[in-house]
């Protein structure tokens, strides 16, 4: 089976726009994280949880190293070519954007990538 990771921990690449911390209803957008990424190059933008532990060890919210180990041990067949980062603080109108637009977009991308299951890590 092929897996992908999804987190609501606010992760993104430094080259990607940070999540919107000004809108009190959050940010329903997502960031694509390449499957071959060096986890050290990932940053977190999220003011609605204390992410000091995740800053010290990204596997707390984005267990990519652990899933790479599962592939190496043949526990799972592989990882998708990309993973996804969301910001978990989503309220009011942002919920509808997530439900109607961004979640279906990510689901379609996961299907196109041949992903059999997604592992969600909430922050």
C-alpha positions in Angstrom: 0.0 0.0 0.0 1.2 3.5 -0.8 0.8 6.2 2.0 0.8 9.9 2.2 1.1 12.2 5.2 -1.3 15.0 6.0 -0.8 17.2 9.0 -2.7 20.2 10.4 0.5 21.4 12.1 1.1 24.4 9.7 4.1 23.0 8.0 5.4 24.4 4.7 8.6 25.0 2.8 10.4 28.3 3.4 9.8 29.1 -0.3 6.0 28.7 0.1 3.8 31.4 1.6 3.2 31.0 5.3 -0.3 30.2 6.5 -2.4 33.3 7.2 -2.1 34.1 10.9 -4.1 37.4 10.6 -7.5 35.9 9.8 -9.2 34.9 13.1 -11.0 32.1 11.1 -7.7 30.5 10.0 -6.5 29.5 6.6 -8.1 26.7 4.7 -5.3 26.5 2.1 -2.7 23.7 2.0 0.9 23.3 1.1 2.3 20.5 -1.0 5.4 18.9 0.6 7.6 16.9 -1.9 8.0 13.3 -1.0 11.8 13.5 -1.2 12.1 16.5 1.1 14.7 16.8 3.8 12.6 17.4 6.9 15.2 19.8 8.2 14.1 22.2 5.4 10.5 22.3 6.6 9.2 25.2 8.7 6.1 25.7 10.8 3.7 28.7 10.8 1.0 28.3 13.3 0.2 30.4 16.4 -2.7 28.3 17.7 -0.6 25.6 19.3 2.7 25.4 21.1 4.9 23.8 18.5 8.2 23.8 20.4 8.3 20.0 20.5 7.6 19.8 16.7 10.3 22.4 16.1 12.7 20.1 18.0 11.5 16.9 16.2 9.2 17.3 13.2 8.2 13.7 13.5 5.9 14.8 16.3 3.5 16.2 13.8 4.9 15.0 10.4 6.4 11.5 10.9 8.1 11.3 7.6 11.3 9.6 9.0 9.1 6.9 10.6 7.2 6.3 7.4 10.4 6.1 5.4 11.5 3.4 7.9 8.3 1.5 7.4 8.9 1.5 3.7 12.5 0.3 4.2 11.2 -2.5 6.4 8.6 -3.5 3.8 5.7 -2.8 6.3 4.2 -0.5 3.7 4.8 -0.5 -0.1 5.8 3.1 -0.5 5.1 6.7 -0.1 3.3 9.1 -2.4 5.4 11.7 -4.3 3.9 14.5 -2.2 2.4 15.1 1.2 0.2 17.9 2.5 0.4 20.5 5.2 -2.7 22.4 6.5 -3.2 24.8 9.3 -5.5 23.2 11.9 -7.2 26.3 13.1 -10.1 26.7 10.7 -13.4 28.2 11.6 -16.5 30.0 10.2 -16.3 30.6 6.4 -12.9 28.8 6.2 -14.7 25.5 7.0 -16.7 25.8 3.8 -13.7 26.6 1.8 -11.9 23.5 3.2 -15.0 21.3 2.7 -15.9 22.5 -0.8 -12.5 23.3 -2.4 -9.3 22.4 -0.6 -10.1 19.0 0.8 -11.5 17.7 -2.6 -8.4 19.1 -4.3 -6.1 17.2 -2.0 -8.2 14.0 -2.3 -8.0 14.2 -6.1 -4.2 14.7 -5.9 -3.9 11.7 -3.6 -5.9 9.6 -6.0 -3.8 10.8 -8.9 -0.7 9.9 -7.0 -1.9 6.3 -6.4 -2.1 6.8 -2.7 -4.0 4.0 -0.9 -4.2 5.7 2.5 -3.4 9.0 4.1 -2.1 9.2 7.7 -3.4 12.4 9.4 -1.6 14.0 12.3 -3.6 16.7 13.9 -1.8 19.4 15.8 
